[in-house]
Amino acid sequence: MTMSAPRIAVLVPCYNEELTVAEVVSGMRAALPDADIYVFDNQSTDATAQRAREAGAIVRSVKLRGKGNVVRRQFADIEADVYLMVDGDATYHAPSAPLLVQQVLDGHDMVVGLREATDERAYRRGHAWGNVMLTTFLSRLFGRACRDILSGYRAFSRRFVKSFPMQSAGFEIETELTVHALELRMPVAEVATPYAERPDGSVSKLNTWGDGFRILGTMLKLFAAERPLAFYGILGGLVGLLAVVLLVPVLLTYFETGLVPRFPSLILASALMVLSTLLVTVGLILDVVTRGRREMKTLAYLGVAGPSSAACQAASSR
């Protein structure tokens, strides 16, 4: 019986990367000679598509601006057993690609390339600190340790890709990818990879503060959506605490004099206590809804076959 090799797709989202996209394509071709390399051009105003095509990539166009919109199209349109996503800026280490792919074939649904800067200029100070803070914050929110949630160098199983209900439009897509894996308790691996500085003339599209706040907002939205009882419970607890702070002086005065001279404070404290109860109730109701939604996502995940054992054996024997 002939064992078929797994289908590997390299997905390269690009916007104005004419200086580097050919290097990325050729590097991935050398590292994964049997892979199909797709460059998804996000309406670039330079010669990105032409350079990618000349380098041998399959080029497709995505009209909606934003990395999240590009990744959505990549996941929807491409059929493969293993997907490797890499940015088109030539900062990621192409020879590490087989390591990420092999981790998927070994049973992991998502493999993250941990960026280790080869030069102090590769990581802008603001980006480095922002990544540490956001990664720590996400780990605390969802209770599982992550070390680089913003890495654009990742490998995925077909199960992950075809069960991922993507919502993000921009650079917050990496956060959503991480939360999807954490929520469904998927096996996740991390592989250390060298991270290089952008070549001269190549400009980062990431805005440190603007995109940082968008990513933080996405984390809070995902926390509210995936952990509603904790999210609304915390809000309800804070509102309830404020109500108690306002109510205590009123009660003390009442016990001492039998009078309630601070009626506005009493009314406000009562209203806040009602709001606190409503928030906790909303959290309880949404928690039931979220459990049902999570079960549906799990069923969608389980409904997609992973790489066949024959394909994995074939890949290991090469």
VOGU-3710 file (C-alpha; in Angstrom, 3 decimals, decimal comma):
1> mtmsapriav> 0,000/0,000/0,000  1,413/3,381/-1,040  1,580/5,963/1,727  0,629/9,441/0,571  2,622/12,384/1,879  0,743/15,087/3,771  -0,271/18,161/1,811  1,560/21,198/3,166  0,479/24,743/2,376  2,618/27,772/3,152
11> lvpcyneelt> 0,416/30,854/3,575  2,034/34,279/3,223  -0,185/37,319/3,901  1,371/40,387/2,254  0,870/44,118/1,978  3,562/46,169/0,228  6,399/43,658/0,681  8,011/43,824/-2,775  11,486/44,039/-1,221  11,186/40,823/0,776
21> vaevvsgmra> 8,438/38,556/-0,554  10,681/36,823/-3,115  13,201/35,995/-0,382  10,412/34,532/1,775  9,073/32,403/-1,085  12,507/31,095/-2,078  13,406/30,389/1,553  10,222/28,409/2,109  10,711/26,558/-1,185  14,168/25,466/-0,032
31> alpdadiyvf> 12,935/24,466/3,440  9,747/22,719/2,263  10,292/21,655/-1,366  7,035/19,674/-1,543  4,824/22,444/-0,148  2,458/24,678/-2,096  3,322/28,321/-1,418  0,485/30,839/-1,541  0,991/34,593/-1,341  -2,226/36,450/-0,532
41> dnqstdataq> -1,743/40,042/-1,641  -3,829/42,533/0,356  -4,235/45,189/-2,333  -0,576/46,206/-2,306  0,350/49,440/-4,067  3,785/48,157/-5,077  5,028/45,132/-7,054  4,476/42,551/-4,279  2,240/40,297/-6,388  4,606/40,411/-9,362
51> rareagaivr> 7,688/39,599/-7,254  5,884/36,718/-5,562  4,744/35,285/-8,879  8,246/35,547/-10,316  9,579/33,669/-7,282  7,205/30,783/-7,991  4,383/31,411/-5,536  0,685/31,010/-6,237  -0,660/34,562/-5,877  -4,186/35,442/-4,833
61> svklrgkgnv> -5,736/38,801/-4,080  -7,781/39,862/-1,036  -9,616/43,175/-1,346  -10,643/43,733/2,276  -7,739/45,419/4,071  -6,362/43,903/7,257  -4,339/40,834/8,158  -7,328/39,146/9,790  -9,322/39,430/6,556  -6,419/37,911/4,632
71> vrrqfadiea> -6,025/34,982/7,024  -9,784/34,347/6,851  -9,552/33,954/3,087  -6,446/31,778/3,356  -8,114/29,375/5,787  -11,332/29,267/3,757  -9,813/28,791/0,312  -6,819/26,505/0,805  -7,094/22,751/1,289  -4,175/21,002/3,000
81> dvylmvdgda> -3,234/18,717/5,894  -0,741/21,131/7,443  -0,776/24,911/7,155  2,281/27,063/7,799  1,642/30,791/8,139  4,539/33,235/7,839  4,726/36,990/7,294  6,172/38,292/4,051  8,730/40,611/5,655  11,686/38,160/5,714
91> tyhapsapll> 12,113/38,405/9,496  11,257/34,768/10,207  13,697/31,856/9,903  12,753/29,706/6,893  14,980/26,704/7,865  12,857/26,328/11,033  9,750/25,595/8,947  10,199/21,786/8,876  10,393/21,776/12,698  7,042/23,544/12,984
101> vqqvldghdm> 5,440/21,270/10,380  6,768/18,119/12,075  5,263/19,216/15,401  1,857/19,337/13,706  2,386/15,891/12,200  3,324/14,677/15,682  -0,134/15,618/16,951  -0,144/19,342/17,819  -2,928/21,506/16,430  -1,021/24,774/16,669
111> vvglreatde> 2,732/25,359/16,772  4,036/28,840/17,515  7,445/30,041/16,388  8,920/31,749/19,451  10,862/34,764/18,226  14,434/35,007/19,461  15,998/38,206/18,149  19,303/37,756/16,332  19,967/41,492/16,630  18,800/44,047/19,195
121> rayrrghawg> 17,379/46,101/16,323  15,103/43,233/15,223  12,712/43,883/18,095  11,672/47,494/18,635  11,640/48,225/22,366  7,975/49,218/22,338  7,009/46,027/20,489  9,042/43,847/22,859  7,529/45,340/26,021  4,062/45,317/24,506
131> nvmlttflsr> 4,386/41,649/23,553  5,503/40,708/27,071  2,651/42,618/28,726  -0,042/41,359/26,378  1,231/37,778/26,534  1,284/37,856/30,351  -2,181/39,425/30,460  -3,667/36,786/28,147  -2,038/33,967/30,123  -3,574/35,306/33,338
141> lfgracrdil> -7,000/35,728/31,752  -7,215/32,212/30,347  -5,110/30,320/32,859  -2,597/28,799/30,431  0,923/30,044/29,896  1,884/31,509/26,516  5,243/32,980/25,605  4,659/34,829/22,329  1,036/35,421/21,380  1,908/37,947/18,667
151> sgyrafsrrf> 4,186/35,711/16,587  3,138/35,532/12,943  5,090/32,305/12,383  2,728/29,409/13,094  1,788/25,963/11,869  -1,714/24,529/12,129  -3,484/21,252/11,648  -6,391/21,005/9,236  -8,643/20,473/12,268  -7,639/23,826/13,688
161> vksfpmqsag> -8,014/25,746/10,437  -11,393/24,367/9,421  -12,954/24,748/12,886  -11,770/28,302/13,529  -14,660/30,851/13,572  -12,536/33,886/12,790  -13,823/37,380/13,590  -10,754/39,629/13,639  -9,942/41,998/10,796  -6,446/43,232/11,668
171> feieteltvh> -3,291/42,378/13,593  -5,331/41,107/16,549  -5,766/37,863/14,580  -2,824/36,223/16,409  -4,613/36,786/19,736  -7,779/35,171/18,417  -5,817/32,193/17,085  -4,246/31,665/20,515  -7,548/31,951/22,398  -9,211/29,442/20,032
181> alelrmpvae> -6,527/26,877/20,845  -6,672/27,568/24,590  -10,450/27,403/24,782  -10,730/24,032/23,039  -7,750/22,711/25,032  -5,907/21,820/21,848  -2,370/20,445/22,028  -0,112/23,440/21,412  3,665/23,478/20,974  6,241/26,248/20,824
191> vatpyaerpd> 9,456/26,134/18,796  12,235/28,687/19,293  13,170/30,339/15,984  15,627/33,136/15,130  14,005/36,494/14,429  15,823/38,957/12,181  15,634/42,672/11,528  13,687/43,900/8,524  15,912/44,651/5,513  16,672/48,297/4,760
201> gsvsklntwg> 13,756/49,969/3,040  11,169/47,551/4,428  8,705/49,224/6,817  6,611/47,561/9,532  2,844/47,958/9,155  2,309/47,518/12,913  1,470/50,629/14,938  2,827/50,130/18,457  0,139/52,028/20,360  -2,849/51,819/18,018
211> dgfrilgtml> -2,575/48,106/17,300  -1,538/47,430/20,899  -4,779/48,901/22,222  -6,770/47,047/19,564  -5,163/43,776/20,638  -5,884/44,557/24,298  -9,499/45,325/23,416  -9,744/42,032/21,538  -8,450/40,181/24,601  -11,128/41,764/26,805
221> klfaaerpla> -13,854/40,988/24,253  -12,719/37,384/23,996  -12,526/37,150/27,793  -16,120/38,418/28,065  -17,241/36,000/25,336  -15,358/32,909/26,525  -15,375/33,498/30,314  -18,632/35,413/30,865  -19,164/34,256/34,444  -15,707/35,458/35,472
231> fygilgglvg> -15,969/38,688/33,460  -19,428/39,737/34,661  -18,759/38,301/38,115  -15,759/40,608/38,494  -17,782/43,606/37,289  -20,659/42,665/39,584  -18,292/42,259/42,521  -16,738/45,708/41,932  -20,149/47,363/41,632  -21,350/45,522/44,753
241> llavvllvpv> -18,258/46,642/46,648  -18,943/50,258/45,703  -22,541/49,842/46,904  -21,314/48,539/50,268  -18,882/51,462/50,617  -21,742/53,914/50,083  -24,150/51,994/52,298  -21,971/51,515/55,403  -21,958/55,191/56,534  -25,729/55,381/56,017
251> lltyfetglv> -26,300/52,285/58,155  -23,933/53,480/60,879  -25,786/56,799/61,106  -29,118/54,988/61,180  -28,051/52,661/64,025  -26,745/55,627/66,018  -29,620/58,094/65,489  -32,473/56,158/63,940  -32,411/58,616/61,050  -31,419/58,369/57,390
261> prfpslilas> -30,050/61,810/56,505  -28,283/60,615/53,327  -31,197/59,440/51,240  -29,414/59,956/47,872  -26,569/57,719/49,061  -29,049/55,059/50,149  -30,858/55,174/46,806  -27,586/55,016/44,858  -26,284/52,127/46,971  -29,548/50,208/46,450
271> almvlstllv> -29,418/50,797/42,693  -25,794/49,655/42,555  -26,616/46,510/44,511  -29,411/45,706/42,047  -26,989/46,328/39,145  -24,418/44,058/40,793  -26,990/41,273/41,060  -28,014/41,750/37,421  -24,402/41,560/36,243  -23,807/38,285/38,059
281> tvglildvvt> -27,100/36,929/36,682  -26,097/37,916/33,148  -22,787/36,140/33,675  -24,555/32,952/34,793  -26,897/32,978/31,787  -24,146/33,718/29,271  -21,965/31,025/30,820  -24,607/28,432/29,917  -24,790/29,830/26,365  -20,984/29,812/26,073
291> rgrremktla> -20,791/26,195/27,170  -23,202/25,230/24,407  -21,268/27,270/21,853  -18,007/25,699/22,980  -19,511/22,235/22,583  -20,521/23,124/19,009  -16,989/24,326/18,243  -15,572/21,145/19,747  -17,866/19,032/17,573  -16,789/21,032/14,502
301> ylgvagpssa> -13,154/20,451/15,493  -13,689/16,720/15,976  -15,593/16,505/12,706  -12,447/17,338/10,712  -9,952/14,539/10,188  -6,363/15,166/11,165  -3,367/14,067/9,064  -3,700/10,343/8,433  -1,299/8,028/10,199  -0,043/6,864/6,820
311> acqaassr> 0,736/10,429/5,807  2,528/11,079/9,063  4,619/7,909/8,634  5,458/8,922/5,104  6,590/12,354/6,272  8,699/10,873/9,064  10,408/8,418/6,753  11,537/11,071/4,257
//
